[in-house]
């Protein structure tokens, strides 16, 4: 029977968070080192069994397919919720040994933030990137049945994104974010807790600890009902920077990090930016860029 791991070898789940497993992550590094030094899949599998390491908790057996999956897994470079285990050089060295047919090129640093926000412009699924076809970067939707997939050079994506970020810098009104207003209306839960506090205080002998807990709960509920003004101030600081310094890669990175919520890979092969204020910025414009409210 073949058992499937819920998370890749090298990681463990603790309190809902994916973390590096000290034992397994060390084994991942050793597997990459052994393979780069010329050891075959089957020999590495035998070595893992000799060391008493387990790929699956239900069996001590290893096989060459387990080793192959580990050597192909780009998550070890650090992706979304997965912390990095390998340095890019170690990953690339192993892929070069695997030969030209399936060489995996490590993702450039400037592409990684894009991967974090990449969304299919056709179905809304997450867009993934790999380089399994002779090292050519391929982007594809993770949803079964979606046909959104294409080969795009990393530099072409970088150029297209830079052009759109430059449009945002030239037309900062696209970044408008109104200051949220406090309605001063308490939530129903806050009112309920406040009434409970009053009832408790009206008792002949109110419980001190219980009353304290209620007061703290009421304060927390009232605070949670306040509007979040953080995006407003972040955008205001960003607009001040845009107006006060020339455009460079550092400023582009800040605009992308602060103002862009998603990068949509559209059906026609273009890129569309969805901003945190709900607007979208599409290809085909400079000063007169198409900008609409996202539905």
N, C-alpha and C positions, 0 to 999 in steps of 0.2 A: 504494500500500500504506500502511495506517495503522499506525504504530509506537506502542507503548504505553510510557510512561515507568514505570520501576519505583518511583520516588519523585517527588513533585510538583516542578514547576518552581520553582526557588528554593533547592532543597536538593541536597546531595551526600552520598555515603556515603564515610567515611574510617575505616578500621580498624574496620569494623563499627558505626560510630556515625553517625547522621544529623546533619549540620551544615549551617549556612547557606552557600550558595555566594555568595561576595562579588559576583560579576558578576550572577548570576541574581536574588539577593535584592534587589539595587539595581534590577533591571529590574521585579521585582514591585511595588516601591514606586512606580516611575514609571508602570506600567500603571494602578494604582489612582488615581494623581494625574491622569493624562490622562483617564481615564474620568470621574472626579468633576468635571473641568473641562469635560466635554461632548463629548469625542472618541468617535466610534463604534467598535464592535468592529473593523470592517474597516480603519479608519484607524489604529488602534493596531497591528494586525497588520502593516500596511505600514510603520509607523514602526519596529517591532522588526526587520523585515528590512532597512530602510535603515541601521540601526545595526549590522547584522552579528551580531545575537544569534540564537541557535538554541534553539528549543523542543525539537527532537529532534537528536541528534548526527548522524543519517543524512541530514538534509535541512535546507536553510536556509529552507524555506517556512514561513510562518505563515498561519493562517486565523482567522476570527472565533470558531470553536468553541474554539480553544486559549485565546484571550483570555477567553472566557466561563467556561471551566473555572477559570482563574486567579482571576477575580473572584468565583466562587462558593465558593472553597476556604477553609473556616474554619481549616484547619491553620495558616495564616499568623498566626493569633492565638496560637499556642502550644498544642499538644495532644499529650499523652503524650510520645513520643520526639522530636517535632518542636519545635525552638526557635522562639520568636516572631520574625516578620519585620515585622509591622504593628502599629501602635497600634490599639486598638479604634475610636477615632474615625475613623481613615482607612478602616477596613473598613466601618463603618456609613455613612459619607458616600457611599461607592460604592454600597452596597445601596439607599440612599434614592433615588439617581439611577435605579437599575434599575426603580423603580416599586413600587407597592403589591402587585402580583400575587405577586412572588417576593422580597419583602423579607426579608433575613436579619438577625435581631437578634443582635448579638454576645453570646456567652455571659457572663452575670454572673460576677464573680469568685468568688462563694460557690458557684456551681454547678460550677466547674472541678474542684475536688477530688473531687466526687461522680462526675464523668465518669471520673476516673482509676480509680475502683473499681467502676463500674457493670457489673453482670453480669445476664444473663437468668436469671430464676428458673425458667424452663421448660426450657431446654436447656443452660444454662451458658455460652452465647456472650457476646460482649461487647455491651453496650448502647451505642448511639450516639444522639446528639442533633442535631437540625437544626431550623431554623425556616423551612422553605420554603413552608409553607402560610400565607400572609399574616402571617408573623411569629410564628405559634403554635408554641411548643416541642413537638416530637415526639420521643419516645424509641422506638427500635426495635432489635430484635436483628439483628446483622450476618449471622447464618447464614441461608443460603437455605432457604426452606421453613418457617422459624419464624414463627408468627403473633403473636408478642409485640410489639405496637406500640400506643402510646396517646399522646394529647395530655395533657400535664400542665403546668400553670403552674409556673414556677420557684419562686414563693413557696409553692405548695402542697408541693413537694418539700422546700423549706427547712423548712417548719413540721413536716412529718412526721418529717424527720430529727432536728430539734431535740427533738421529743417523745421519741424513742427514746434520744437521748443523755442526756436528763434522767432517763430510767429508769435508765440505767447509773450515773449520778451518785448516784441515791438507793439503788441496790442494788449497791454496788461489789464484793460477793462474786461477781457475775457475771464479774468480771475476773480471777478467781483464775488464777494461773500458777505452778505449782510450780517450785521451784529445781531445775534439772537436776543430776543426780548424775553424778560422774565414776566410771566403772567401773574405771579404772586398767588396763584390758585393752588392750594395744597392738593396732593393726590388723595384719593379715597382711602388708601392705606394709611397715609399720614394722619388723616382725620380720625380713622378708627383707633390708631395707636394713641393719639392725643386724648381721645375720650376715655381710653382704658387708663391712662395716667391719672386723669381727673377722678375716675371712680376709685382708683387705688388710694389716692391722697385723701379722699373723703372717708375712708375707713377709719375706725377708731384706732387701729394699730396697723398702719400700712407696712407692707414688707419692704424694708430698706433696699435689699439687693434687687428684688423684683422691680421696684419703682425705678431704681437706677437703670436697669436693663431696658425698661420701657422708654425712659427719657432718651437714652442713647439710640434706641431703635427709631424713635420718632425723628431725632436729629438726622440720622442717616437717611431715612426715607425722604425727608424734606430736601436734603442735599442732592439726592439722586434725581429729584424732580427738576433741578435747575438746568437750564439749557447749557450745552457745552460750547463755550466761546473760544476754545483752543484753535479750531481751524481759522476763525476770523483773524486772530492775532498772528497766526503763522503766515497767512496770506498777506496780511498788512506788512509784516516784516519783509516778506519776499518781494513785494512790490516796491518797497523802499530800496532794496538792494538792486533790483532791476533798473530803477531810475538813477542809481548812484554809482554804477560801475560798469565797465565794458563787459560784453558777453565773452565768456570763456567756458572751458569744460567744467570747471568747478561750479559755476553758476548754473549751467545746464543741468548738472547732476542735482543741484538743490531744487530747481524748478520741477524736475521729474519726480524727485522724492516727495516734495511737499504738495504739489498741485495735481499730479496725475494719479488717478485711481486705477485705471486699467489701460492696457494696450491691446486694441482689437485687431486681429488679423482678418481682414475683410475677404469676401468671396472673390473680389477681383485682384487679390494679391497685394492690396495696399495696407497701410497702417492707419488706424483711427484711434485718437486719444480720448478717453473719457475722463473728465476732470472731476475733482472732488465736489465741485459745486453743481454737478449734474450735466454740465454742458459737454458737447463733443466737438472735437477739432479733427477735420478730415483733410485728406490729401487734395491738392489741386488749387491751393490758394496761398498767397503771401499776405499782403495787408488785408486782402478781402477773403480771408480763409472762411470756409463754411463753418458756421458755429451754430449748433442747435441744441435745444434741451433734450437730454436723453429721456426716452420713454420708460 
